[in-house]
């Protein structure tokens, strides 16, 4: 899964739960700029921040070993 795919999944869940970025910032103990950067499609998004936001939203990202080509 790419960063952009993670961001899209998180944004979809955020919209489903009707949570603002301000509320996410409060729940994750991150500032609004950090949350916005993480969700704006920036490749600079921190995996740690994305994982924390995902956890708050009830999402889990799993890393699996690729099947050999």
PQR file with spaces between the fields and no chain letter, atoms N, CA, C, O and H, PARSE charges and radii, in Angstrom:
ATOM       1  N    UNK     1       0.853   -1.175    0.000 -0.4000 1.5000
ATOM       2  CA   UNK     1       0.000    0.000    0.000 -0.0000 2.0000
ATOM       3  C    UNK     1       0.897    1.235    0.000  0.5500 1.7000
ATOM       4  O    UNK     1       1.860    1.319    0.762 -0.5500 1.4000
ATOM       5  N    UNK     2       0.572    2.167   -0.846 -0.4000 1.5000
ATOM       6  CA   UNK     2       1.353    3.400   -0.924 -0.0000 2.0000
ATOM       7  C    UNK     2       0.862    4.409    0.110  0.5500 1.7000
ATOM       8  O    UNK     2      -0.210    4.250    0.694 -0.5500 1.4000
ATOM       9  H    UNK     2      -0.210    2.099   -1.465  0.4000 1.0000
ATOM      10  N    UNK     3       1.665    5.448    0.325 -0.4000 1.5000
ATOM      11  CA   UNK     3       1.270    6.538    1.231 -0.0000 2.0000
ATOM      12  C    UNK     3      -0.046    7.150    0.758  0.5500 1.7000
ATOM      13  O    UNK     3      -0.945    7.401    1.560 -0.5500 1.4000
ATOM      14  H    UNK     3       2.536    5.578   -0.149  0.4000 1.0000
ATOM      15  N    UNK     4      -0.151    7.385   -0.534 -0.4000 1.5000
ATOM      16  CA   UNK     4      -1.366    8.014   -1.065 -0.0000 2.0000
ATOM      17  C    UNK     4      -2.589    7.131   -0.840  0.5500 1.7000
ATOM      18  O    UNK     4      -3.671    7.641   -0.549 -0.5500 1.4000
ATOM      19  H    UNK     4       0.579    7.181   -1.185  0.4000 1.0000
ATOM      20  N    UNK     5      -2.434    5.818   -0.968 -0.4000 1.5000
ATOM      21  CA   UNK     5      -3.553    4.911   -0.709 -0.0000 2.0000
ATOM      22  C    UNK     5      -3.944    4.935    0.769  0.5500 1.7000
ATOM      23  O    UNK     5      -5.125    4.875    1.109 -0.5500 1.4000
ATOM      24  H    UNK     5      -1.555    5.404   -1.204  0.4000 1.0000
ATOM      25  N    UNK     6      -2.944    5.021    1.636 -0.4000 1.5000
ATOM      26  CA   UNK     6      -3.224    5.136    3.069 -0.0000 2.0000
ATOM      27  C    UNK     6      -3.986    6.435    3.353  0.5500 1.7000
ATOM      28  O    UNK     6      -4.962    6.448    4.103 -0.5500 1.4000
ATOM      29  H    UNK     6      -1.984    5.070    1.360  0.4000 1.0000
ATOM      30  N    UNK     7      -3.520    7.516    2.742 -0.4000 1.5000
ATOM      31  CA   UNK     7      -4.177    8.806    2.946 -0.0000 2.0000
ATOM      32  C    UNK     7      -5.628    8.758    2.477  0.5500 1.7000
ATOM      33  O    UNK     7      -6.518    9.262    3.163 -0.5500 1.4000
ATOM      34  H    UNK     7      -2.727    7.505    2.133  0.4000 1.0000
ATOM      35  N    UNK     8      -5.873    8.157    1.314 -0.4000 1.5000
ATOM      36  CA   UNK     8      -7.246    8.069    0.803 -0.0000 2.0000
ATOM      37  C    UNK     8      -8.137    7.246    1.733  0.5500 1.7000
ATOM      38  O    UNK     8      -9.289    7.609    1.970 -0.5500 1.4000
ATOM      39  H    UNK     8      -5.150    7.748    0.756  0.4000 1.0000
ATOM      40  N    UNK     9      -7.611    6.145    2.257 -0.4000 1.5000
ATOM      41  CA   UNK     9      -8.390    5.304    3.169 -0.0000 2.0000
ATOM      42  C    UNK     9      -8.714    6.052    4.459  0.5500 1.7000
ATOM      43  O    UNK     9      -9.828    5.964    4.974 -0.5500 1.4000
ATOM      44  H    UNK     9      -6.675    5.850    2.064  0.4000 1.0000
ATOM      45  N    UNK    10      -7.738    6.783    4.970 -0.4000 1.5000
ATOM      46  CA   UNK    10      -7.948    7.554    6.203 -0.0000 2.0000
ATOM      47  C    UNK    10      -8.967    8.661    5.971  0.5500 1.7000
ATOM      48  O    UNK    10      -9.852    8.865    6.802 -0.5500 1.4000
ATOM      49  H    UNK    10      -6.833    6.855    4.551  0.4000 1.0000
ATOM      50  N    UNK    11      -8.860    9.371    4.866 -0.4000 1.5000
ATOM      51  CA   UNK    11      -9.797   10.459    4.573 -0.0000 2.0000
ATOM      52  C    UNK    11     -11.212    9.916    4.396  0.5500 1.7000
ATOM      53  O    UNK    11     -12.171   10.531    4.862 -0.5500 1.4000
ATOM      54  H    UNK    11      -8.141    9.205    4.191  0.4000 1.0000
ATOM      55  N    UNK    12     -11.349    8.782    3.736 -0.4000 1.5000
ATOM      56  CA   UNK    12     -12.681    8.176    3.562 -0.0000 2.0000
ATOM      57  C    UNK    12     -13.295    7.849    4.924  0.5500 1.7000
ATOM      58  O    UNK    12     -14.479    8.097    5.152 -0.5500 1.4000
ATOM      59  H    UNK    12     -10.569    8.283    3.358  0.4000 1.0000
ATOM      60  N    UNK    13     -12.491    7.297    5.818 -0.4000 1.5000
ATOM      61  CA   UNK    13     -12.988    6.957    7.158 -0.0000 2.0000
ATOM      62  C    UNK    13     -13.295    8.222    7.955  0.5500 1.7000
ATOM      63  O    UNK    13     -14.290    8.274    8.678 -0.5500 1.4000
ATOM      64  H    UNK    13     -11.529    7.096    5.633  0.4000 1.0000
ATOM      65  N    UNK    14     -12.455    9.230    7.828 -0.4000 1.5000
ATOM      66  CA   UNK    14     -12.685   10.508    8.511 -0.0000 2.0000
ATOM      67  C    UNK    14     -14.013   11.102    8.080  0.5500 1.7000
ATOM      68  O    UNK    14     -14.791   11.568    8.912 -0.5500 1.4000
ATOM      69  H    UNK    14     -11.646    9.188    7.241  0.4000 1.0000
ATOM      70  N    UNK    15     -14.274   11.087    6.778 -0.4000 1.5000
ATOM      71  CA   UNK    15     -15.529   11.627    6.257 -0.0000 2.0000
ATOM      72  C    UNK    15     -16.716   10.792    6.715  0.5500 1.7000
ATOM      73  O    UNK    15     -17.763   11.338    7.062 -0.5500 1.4000
ATOM      74  H    UNK    15     -13.641   10.709    6.101  0.4000 1.0000
ATOM      75  N    UNK    16     -16.559    9.467    6.717 -0.4000 1.5000
ATOM      76  CA   UNK    16     -17.630    8.576    7.170 -0.0000 2.0000
ATOM      77  C    UNK    16     -18.000    8.872    8.619  0.5500 1.7000
ATOM      78  O    UNK    16     -19.179    8.875    8.975 -0.5500 1.4000
ATOM      79  H    UNK    16     -15.708    9.023    6.435  0.4000 1.0000
ATOM      80  N    UNK    17     -16.992    9.122    9.456 -0.4000 1.5000
ATOM      81  CA   UNK    17     -17.225    9.410   10.870 -0.0000 2.0000
ATOM      82  C    UNK    17     -17.548   10.879   11.125  0.5500 1.7000
ATOM      83  O    UNK    17     -17.854   11.263   12.254 -0.5500 1.4000
ATOM      84  H    UNK    17     -16.034    9.120    9.167  0.4000 1.0000
ATOM      85  N    UNK    18     -17.481   11.702   10.076 -0.4000 1.5000
ATOM      86  CA   UNK    18     -17.782   13.129   10.155 -0.0000 2.0000
ATOM      87  C    UNK    18     -16.918   13.839   11.203  0.5500 1.7000
ATOM      88  O    UNK    18     -17.416   14.591   12.041 -0.5500 1.4000
ATOM      89  H    UNK    18     -17.233   11.390    9.158  0.4000 1.0000
ATOM      90  N    UNK    19     -15.598   13.573   11.128 -0.4000 1.5000
ATOM      91  CA   UNK    19     -14.653   14.216   12.034 -0.0000 2.0000
ATOM      92  C    UNK    19     -13.844   15.261   11.279  0.5500 1.7000
ATOM      93  O    UNK    19     -13.362   15.003   10.176 -0.5500 1.4000
ATOM      94  H    UNK    19     -15.193   12.962   10.448  0.4000 1.0000
ATOM      95  N    UNK    20     -13.700   16.420   11.861 -0.4000 1.5000
ATOM      96  CA   UNK    20     -12.890   17.470   11.245 -0.0000 2.0000
ATOM      97  C    UNK    20     -11.411   17.184   11.504  0.5500 1.7000
ATOM      98  O    UNK    20     -11.061   16.380   12.367 -0.5500 1.4000
ATOM      99  H    UNK    20     -14.092   16.630   12.757  0.4000 1.0000
ATOM     100  N    UNK    21     -10.569   17.848   10.753 -0.4000 1.5000
ATOM     101  CA   UNK    21      -9.127   17.716   10.985 -0.0000 2.0000
ATOM     102  C    UNK    21      -8.746   18.299   12.345  0.5500 1.7000
ATOM     103  O    UNK    21      -7.820   17.817   12.996 -0.5500 1.4000
ATOM     104  H    UNK    21     -10.854   18.502   10.052  0.4000 1.0000
ATOM     105  N    UNK    22      -9.456   19.323   12.762 -0.4000 1.5000
ATOM     106  CA   UNK    22      -9.210   19.910   14.069 -0.0000 2.0000
ATOM     107  C    UNK    22      -9.480   18.878   15.169  0.5500 1.7000
ATOM     108  O    UNK    22      -8.713   18.759   16.124 -0.5500 1.4000
ATOM     109  H    UNK    22     -10.208   19.715   12.232  0.4000 1.0000
ATOM     110  N    UNK    23     -10.581   18.135   15.018 -0.4000 1.5000
ATOM     111  CA   UNK    23     -10.925   17.111   16.002 -0.0000 2.0000
ATOM     112  C    UNK    23      -9.890   15.986   15.972  0.5500 1.7000
ATOM     113  O    UNK    23      -9.488   15.483   17.021 -0.5500 1.4000
ATOM     114  H    UNK    23     -11.204   18.231   14.241  0.4000 1.0000
ATOM     115  N    UNK    24      -9.460   15.592   14.773 -0.4000 1.5000
ATOM     116  CA   UNK    24      -8.417   14.571   14.669 -0.0000 2.0000
ATOM     117  C    UNK    24      -7.126   15.026   15.341  0.5500 1.7000
ATOM     118  O    UNK    24      -6.456   14.238   16.008 -0.5500 1.4000
ATOM     119  H    UNK    24      -9.787   16.000   13.921  0.4000 1.0000
ATOM     120  N    UNK    25      -6.785   16.289   15.165 -0.4000 1.5000
ATOM     121  CA   UNK    25      -5.582   16.830   15.799 -0.0000 2.0000
ATOM     122  C    UNK    25      -5.695   16.717   17.317  0.5500 1.7000
ATOM     123  O    UNK    25      -4.739   16.332   17.990 -0.5500 1.4000
ATOM     124  H    UNK    25      -7.330   16.929   14.623  0.4000 1.0000
ATOM     125  N    UNK    26      -6.844   17.047   17.840 -0.4000 1.5000
ATOM     126  CA   UNK    26      -7.068   16.954   19.277 -0.0000 2.0000
ATOM     127  C    UNK    26      -6.965   15.501   19.754  0.5500 1.7000
ATOM     128  O    UNK    26      -6.314   15.219   20.760 -0.5500 1.4000
ATOM     129  H    UNK    26      -7.620   17.359   17.293  0.4000 1.0000
ATOM     130  N    UNK    27      -7.602   14.593   19.036 -0.4000 1.5000
ATOM     131  CA   UNK    27      -7.611   13.181   19.428 -0.0000 2.0000
ATOM     132  C    UNK    27      -6.228   12.524   19.325  0.5500 1.7000
ATOM     133  O    UNK    27      -5.911   11.615   20.092 -0.5500 1.4000
ATOM     134  H    UNK    27      -8.131   14.822   18.218  0.4000 1.0000
ATOM     135  N    UNK    28      -5.420   12.982   18.386 -0.4000 1.5000
ATOM     136  CA   UNK    28      -4.100   12.379   18.186 -0.0000 2.0000
ATOM     137  C    UNK    28      -2.985   13.111   18.911  0.5500 1.7000
ATOM     138  O    UNK    28      -1.830   12.688   18.868 -0.5500 1.4000
ATOM     139  H    UNK    28      -5.678   13.721   17.763  0.4000 1.0000
ATOM     140  N    UNK    29      -3.320   14.189   19.565 -0.4000 1.5000
ATOM     141  CA   UNK    29      -2.328   15.037   20.246 -0.0000 2.0000
ATOM     142  C    UNK    29      -1.286   15.582   19.268  0.5500 1.7000
ATOM     143  O    UNK    29      -0.128   15.790   19.632 -0.5500 1.4000
ATOM     144  H    UNK    29      -4.258   14.532   19.600  0.4000 1.0000
ATOM     145  N    UNK    30      -1.708   15.808   18.027 -0.4000 1.5000
ATOM     146  CA   UNK    30      -0.864   16.420   16.998 -0.0000 2.0000
ATOM     147  C    UNK    30      -1.446   17.798   16.694  0.5500 1.7000
ATOM     148  O    UNK    30      -2.620   18.051   16.965 -0.5500 1.4000
ATOM     149  H    UNK    30      -2.648   15.639   17.731  0.4000 1.0000
ATOM     150  N    UNK    31      -0.633   18.685   16.133 -0.4000 1.5000
ATOM     151  CA   UNK    31      -1.209   19.979   15.766 -0.0000 2.0000
ATOM     152  C    UNK    31      -1.904   19.862   14.413  0.5500 1.7000
ATOM     153  O    UNK    31      -1.661   18.917   13.661 -0.5500 1.4000
ATOM     154  H    UNK    31       0.320   18.479   15.913  0.4000 1.0000
ATOM     155  N    UNK    32      -2.750   20.805   14.116 -0.4000 1.5000
ATOM     156  CA   UNK    32      -3.565   20.760   12.906 -0.0000 2.0000
ATOM     157  C    UNK    32      -2.696   20.744   11.655  0.5500 1.7000
ATOM     158  O    UNK    32      -3.041   20.091   10.670 -0.5500 1.4000
ATOM     159  H    UNK    32      -2.947   21.572   14.726  0.4000 1.0000
ATOM     160  N    UNK    33      -1.576   21.452   11.682 -0.4000 1.5000
ATOM     161  CA   UNK    33      -0.688   21.471   10.517 -0.0000 2.0000
ATOM     162  C    UNK    33      -0.139   20.074   10.240  0.5500 1.7000
ATOM     163  O    UNK    33      -0.061   19.663    9.082 -0.5500 1.4000
ATOM     164  H    UNK    33      -1.295   21.983   12.482  0.4000 1.0000
ATOM     165  N    UNK    34       0.238   19.348   11.274 -0.4000 1.5000
ATOM     166  CA   UNK    34       0.762   17.992   11.112 -0.0000 2.0000
ATOM     167  C    UNK    34      -0.297   17.063   10.531  0.5500 1.7000
ATOM     168  O    UNK    34      -0.015   16.281    9.624 -0.5500 1.4000
ATOM     169  H    UNK    34       0.175   19.683   12.215  0.4000 1.0000
ATOM     170  N    UNK    35      -1.509   17.152   11.054 -0.4000 1.5000
ATOM     171  CA   UNK    35      -2.608   16.313   10.551 -0.0000 2.0000
ATOM     172  C    UNK    35      -2.910   16.677    9.103  0.5500 1.7000
ATOM     173  O    UNK    35      -3.080   15.787    8.269 -0.5500 1.4000
ATOM     174  H    UNK    35      -1.738   17.788   11.791  0.4000 1.0000
ATOM     175  N    UNK    36      -2.979   17.946    8.794 -0.4000 1.5000
ATOM     176  CA   UNK    36      -3.264   18.373    7.422 -0.0000 2.0000
ATOM     177  C    UNK    36      -2.175   17.917    6.457  0.5500 1.7000
ATOM     178  O    UNK    36      -2.478   17.444    5.361 -0.5500 1.4000
ATOM     179  H    UNK    36      -2.842   18.669    9.471  0.4000 1.0000
ATOM     180  N    UNK    37      -0.922   18.052    6.851 -0.4000 1.5000
ATOM     181  CA   UNK    37       0.183   17.599    6.003 -0.0000 2.0000
ATOM     182  C    UNK    37       0.074   16.096    5.759  0.5500 1.7000
ATOM     183  O    UNK    37       0.296   15.622    4.645 -0.5500 1.4000
ATOM     184  H    UNK    37      -0.676   18.436    7.741  0.4000 1.0000
ATOM     185  N    UNK    38      -0.265   15.359    6.800 -0.4000 1.5000
ATOM     186  CA   UNK    38      -0.382   13.902    6.680 -0.0000 2.0000
ATOM     187  C    UNK    38      -1.495   13.499    5.730  0.5500 1.7000
ATOM     188  O    UNK    38      -1.387   12.471    5.061 -0.5500 1.4000
ATOM     189  H    UNK    38      -0.445   15.744    7.705  0.4000 1.0000
ATOM     190  N    UNK    39      -2.559   14.280    5.657 -0.4000 1.5000
ATOM     191  CA   UNK    39      -3.719   13.892    4.857 -0.0000 2.0000
ATOM     192  C    UNK    39      -3.841   14.603    3.513  0.5500 1.7000
ATOM     193  O    UNK    39      -4.706   14.251    2.712 -0.5500 1.4000
ATOM     194  H    UNK    39      -2.646   15.115    6.201  0.4000 1.0000
ATOM     195  N    UNK    40      -3.000   15.586    3.255 -0.4000 1.5000
ATOM     196  CA   UNK    40      -3.128   16.382    2.032 -0.0000 2.0000
ATOM     197  C    UNK    40      -2.529   15.744    0.793  0.5500 1.7000
ATOM     198  O    UNK    40      -2.448   16.390   -0.252 -0.5500 1.4000
ATOM     199  H    UNK    40      -2.297   15.872    3.906  0.4000 1.0000
ATOM     200  N    UNK    41      -2.113   14.509    0.884 -0.4000 1.5000
ATOM     201  CA   UNK    41      -1.521   13.864   -0.278 -0.0000 2.0000
ATOM     202  C    UNK    41      -0.032   14.102   -0.391  0.5500 1.7000
ATOM     203  O    UNK    41       0.582   13.770   -1.405 -0.5500 1.4000
ATOM     204  H    UNK    41      -2.179   13.984    1.733  0.4000 1.0000
ATOM     205  N    UNK    42       0.549   14.676    0.645 -0.4000 1.5000
ATOM     206  CA   UNK    42       1.981   14.946    0.635 -0.0000 2.0000
ATOM     207  C    UNK    42       2.761   13.656    0.843  0.5500 1.7000
ATOM     208  O    UNK    42       2.428   12.848    1.709 -0.5500 1.4000
ATOM     209  H    UNK    42       0.051   14.946    1.469  0.4000 1.0000
ATOM     210  N    UNK    43       3.797   13.475    0.043 -0.4000 1.5000
ATOM     211  CA   UNK    43       4.676   12.317    0.217 -0.0000 2.0000
ATOM     212  C    UNK    43       5.535   12.490    1.469  0.5500 1.7000
ATOM     213  O    UNK    43       6.213   11.554    1.894 -0.5500 1.4000
ATOM     214  H    UNK    43       4.067   14.131   -0.661  0.4000 1.0000
ATOM     215  N    UNK    44       5.504   13.685    2.056 -0.4000 1.5000
ATOM     216  CA   UNK    44       6.269   13.940    3.274 -0.0000 2.0000
ATOM     217  C    UNK    44       5.534   13.437    4.512  0.5500 1.7000
ATOM     218  O    UNK    44       6.038   13.563    5.628 -0.5500 1.4000
ATOM     219  H    UNK    44       4.953   14.444    1.711  0.4000 1.0000
ATOM     220  N    UNK    45       4.358   12.875    4.323 -0.4000 1.5000
ATOM     221  CA   UNK    45       3.576   12.400    5.460 -0.0000 2.0000
ATOM     222  C    UNK    45       4.344   11.337    6.233  0.5500 1.7000
ATOM     223  O    UNK    45       4.912   10.412    5.651 -0.5500 1.4000
ATOM     224  H    UNK    45       3.949   12.773    3.417  0.4000 1.0000
ATOM     225  N    UNK    46       4.351   11.482    7.531 -0.4000 1.5000
ATOM     226  CA   UNK    46       5.019   10.516    8.399 -0.0000 2.0000
ATOM     227  C    UNK    46       4.154    9.269    8.554  0.5500 1.7000
ATOM     228  O    UNK    46       2.952    9.363    8.806 -0.5500 1.4000
ATOM     229  H    UNK    46       3.890   12.233    8.003  0.4000 1.0000
ATOM     230  N    UNK    47       4.775    8.110    8.402 -0.4000 1.5000
ATOM     231  CA   UNK    47       4.054    6.848    8.604 -0.0000 2.0000
ATOM     232  C    UNK    47       3.511    6.796   10.031  0.5500 1.7000
ATOM     233  O    UNK    47       2.390    6.344   10.262 -0.5500 1.4000
ATOM     234  H    UNK    47       5.750    8.034    8.197  0.4000 1.0000
ATOM     235  N    UNK    48       4.313    7.262   10.980 -0.4000 1.5000
ATOM     236  CA   UNK    48       3.876    7.260   12.375 -0.0000 2.0000
ATOM     237  C    UNK    48       2.619    8.084   12.586  0.5500 1.7000
ATOM     238  O    UNK    48       1.702    7.662   13.291 -0.5500 1.4000
ATOM     239  H    UNK    48       5.224    7.629   10.793  0.4000 1.0000
ATOM     240  N    UNK    49       2.576    9.265   11.971 -0.4000 1.5000
ATOM     241  CA   UNK    49       1.385   10.119   12.091 -0.0000 2.0000
ATOM     242  C    UNK    49       0.193    9.465   11.420  0.5500 1.7000
ATOM     243  O    UNK    49      -0.905    9.455   11.977 -0.5500 1.4000
ATOM     244  H    UNK    49       3.321    9.608   11.398  0.4000 1.0000
ATOM     245  N    UNK    50       0.397    8.917   10.227 -0.4000 1.5000
ATOM     246  CA   UNK    50      -0.704    8.232    9.537 -0.0000 2.0000
ATOM     247  C    UNK    50      -1.221    7.055   10.358  0.5500 1.7000
ATOM     248  O    UNK    50      -2.430    6.844   10.445 -0.5500 1.4000
ATOM     249  H    UNK    50       1.289    8.924    9.774  0.4000 1.0000
ATOM     250  N    UNK    51      -0.321    6.295   10.954 -0.4000 1.5000
ATOM     251  CA   UNK    51      -0.730    5.146   11.760 -0.0000 2.0000
ATOM     252  C    UNK    51      -1.502    5.590   13.003  0.5500 1.7000
ATOM     253  O    UNK    51      -2.473    4.943   13.397 -0.5500 1.4000
ATOM     254  H    UNK    51       0.661    6.466   10.883  0.4000 1.0000
ATOM     255  N    UNK    52      -1.077    6.679   13.612 -0.4000 1.5000
ATOM     256  CA   UNK    52      -1.779    7.186   14.794 -0.0000 2.0000
ATOM     257  C    UNK    52      -3.184    7.662   14.431  0.5500 1.7000
ATOM     258  O    UNK    52      -4.144    7.374   15.146 -0.5500 1.4000
ATOM     259  H    UNK    52      -0.289    7.205   13.292  0.4000 1.0000
ATOM     260  N    UNK    53      -3.301    8.387   13.323 -0.4000 1.5000
ATOM     261  CA   UNK    53      -4.614    8.850   12.871 -0.0000 2.0000
ATOM     262  C    UNK    53      -5.493    7.643   12.529  0.5500 1.7000
ATOM     263  O    UNK    53      -6.663    7.592   12.907 -0.5500 1.4000
ATOM     264  H    UNK    53      -2.521    8.621   12.743  0.4000 1.0000
ATOM     265  N    UNK    54      -4.923    6.679   11.815 -0.4000 1.5000
ATOM     266  CA   UNK    54      -5.667    5.477   11.447 -0.0000 2.0000
ATOM     267  C    UNK    54      -6.190    4.762   12.689  0.5500 1.7000
ATOM     268  O    UNK    54      -7.343    4.332   12.720 -0.5500 1.4000
ATOM     269  H    UNK    54      -3.972    6.720   11.508  0.4000 1.0000
ATOM     270  N    UNK    55      -5.355    4.636   13.702 -0.4000 1.5000
ATOM     271  CA   UNK    55      -5.760    3.963   14.936 -0.0000 2.0000
ATOM     272  C    UNK    55      -6.939    4.676   15.592  0.5500 1.7000
ATOM     273  O    UNK    55      -7.897    4.036   16.025 -0.5500 1.4000
ATOM     274  H    UNK    55      -4.419    4.986   13.677  0.4000 1.0000
ATOM     275  N    UNK    56      -6.864    5.991   15.662 -0.4000 1.5000
ATOM     276  CA   UNK    56      -7.949    6.785   16.250 -0.0000 2.0000
ATOM     277  C    UNK    56      -9.256    6.561   15.483  0.5500 1.7000
ATOM     278  O    UNK    56     -10.338    6.554   16.070 -0.5500 1.4000
ATOM     279  H    UNK    56      -6.086    6.512   15.310  0.4000 1.0000
ATOM     280  N    UNK    57      -9.139    6.377   14.166 -0.4000 1.5000
ATOM     281  CA   UNK    57     -10.322    6.192   13.320 -0.0000 2.0000
ATOM     282  C    UNK    57     -10.783    4.742   13.258  0.5500 1.7000
ATOM     283  O    UNK    57     -11.757    4.428   12.574 -0.5500 1.4000
ATOM     284  H    UNK    57      -8.260    6.383   13.690  0.4000 1.0000
ATOM     285  N    UNK    58     -10.091    3.860   13.966 -0.4000 1.5000
ATOM     286  CA   UNK    58     -10.490    2.459   13.979 -0.0000 2.0000
ATOM     287  C    UNK    58     -10.001    1.679   12.772  0.5500 1.7000
ATOM     288  O    UNK    58     -10.575    0.652   12.410 -0.5500 1.4000
ATOM     289  H    UNK    58      -9.299    4.115   14.522  0.4000 1.0000
ATOM     290  N    UNK    59      -8.933    2.174   12.148 -0.4000 1.5000
ATOM     291  CA   UNK    59      -8.350    1.494   10.996 -0.0000 2.0000
ATOM     292  C    UNK    59      -7.059    0.803   11.409  0.5500 1.7000
ATOM     293  O    UNK    59      -6.415    1.188   12.385 -0.5500 1.4000
ATOM     294  H    UNK    59      -8.466    3.008   12.442  0.4000 1.0000
ATOM     295  N    UNK    60      -6.697   -0.218   10.653 -0.4000 1.5000
ATOM     296  CA   UNK    60      -5.435   -0.914   10.890 -0.0000 2.0000
ATOM     297  C    UNK    60      -4.801   -1.198    9.538  0.5500 1.7000
ATOM     298  O    UNK    60      -5.451   -1.725    8.635 -0.5500 1.4000
ATOM     299  H    UNK    60      -7.221   -0.531    9.861  0.4000 1.0000
ATOM     300  N    UNK    61      -3.550   -0.850    9.407 -0.4000 1.5000
ATOM     301  CA   UNK    61      -2.800   -1.163    8.201 -0.0000 2.0000
ATOM     302  C    UNK    61      -1.880   -2.322    8.513  0.5500 1.7000
ATOM     303  O    UNK    61      -1.208   -2.343    9.544 -0.5500 1.4000
ATOM     304  H    UNK    61      -3.022   -0.421   10.140  0.4000 1.0000
ATOM     305  N    UNK    62      -1.859   -3.288    7.607 -0.4000 1.5000
ATOM     306  CA   UNK    62      -1.089   -4.509    7.819 -0.0000 2.0000
ATOM     307  C    UNK    62       0.015   -4.588    6.773  0.5500 1.7000
ATOM     308  O    UNK    62      -0.208   -4.312    5.594 -0.5500 1.4000
ATOM     309  H    UNK    62      -2.405   -3.271    6.769  0.4000 1.0000
ATOM     310  N    UNK    63       1.197   -4.964    7.215 -0.4000 1.5000
ATOM     311  CA   UNK    63       2.317   -5.181    6.307 -0.0000 2.0000
ATOM     312  C    UNK    63       2.454   -6.681    6.118  0.5500 1.7000
ATOM     313  O    UNK    63       2.539   -7.442    7.082 -0.5500 1.4000
ATOM     314  H    UNK    63       1.378   -5.189    8.173  0.4000 1.0000
ATOM     315  N    UNK    64       2.473   -7.083    4.878 -0.4000 1.5000
ATOM     316  CA   UNK    64       2.587   -8.501    4.561 -0.0000 2.0000
ATOM     317  C    UNK    64       3.763   -8.725    3.627  0.5500 1.7000
ATOM     318  O    UNK    64       4.172   -7.826    2.893 -0.5500 1.4000
ATOM     319  H    UNK    64       2.405   -6.465    4.095  0.4000 1.0000
ATOM     320  N    UNK    65       4.290   -9.915    3.665 -0.4000 1.5000
ATOM     321  CA   UNK    65       5.362  -10.290    2.757 -0.0000 2.0000
ATOM     322  C    UNK    65       4.744  -10.500    1.376  0.5500 1.7000
ATOM     323  O    UNK    65       3.732  -11.186    1.231 -0.5500 1.4000
ATOM     324  H    UNK    65       3.958  -10.645    4.262  0.4000 1.0000
ATOM     325  N    UNK    66       5.367   -9.901    0.374 -0.4000 1.5000
ATOM     326  CA   UNK    66       4.889  -10.063   -1.011 -0.0000 2.0000
ATOM     327  C    UNK    66       5.109  -11.488   -1.457  0.5500 1.7000
ATOM     328  O    UNK    66       6.056  -12.156   -1.043 -0.5500 1.4000
ATOM     329  H    UNK    66       6.189   -9.343    0.492  0.4000 1.0000
ATOM     330  N    UNK    67       4.216  -11.932   -2.307 -0.4000 1.5000
ATOM     331  CA   UNK    67       4.398  -13.240   -2.928 -0.0000 2.0000
ATOM     332  C    UNK    67       5.486  -13.105   -3.985  0.5500 1.7000
ATOM     333  O    UNK    67       5.572  -12.071   -4.647 -0.5500 1.4000
ATOM     334  H    UNK    67       3.447  -11.389   -2.644  0.4000 1.0000
ATOM     335  N    UNK    68       6.322  -14.131   -4.157 -0.4000 1.5000
ATOM     336  CA   UNK    68       7.358  -14.041   -5.180 -0.0000 2.0000
ATOM     337  C    UNK    68       6.741  -13.852   -6.556  0.5500 1.7000
ATOM     338  O    UNK    68       5.677  -14.393   -6.860 -0.5500 1.4000
ATOM     339  H    UNK    68       6.253  -14.971   -3.619  0.4000 1.0000
ATOM     340  N    UNK    69       7.419  -13.086   -7.367 -0.4000 1.5000
ATOM     341  CA   UNK    69       6.919  -12.781   -8.706 -0.0000 2.0000
ATOM     342  C    UNK    69       7.190  -13.926   -9.651  0.5500 1.7000
ATOM     343  O    UNK    69       6.839  -13.851  -10.828 -0.5500 1.4000
ATOM     344  H    UNK    69       8.283  -12.647   -7.120  0.4000 1.0000
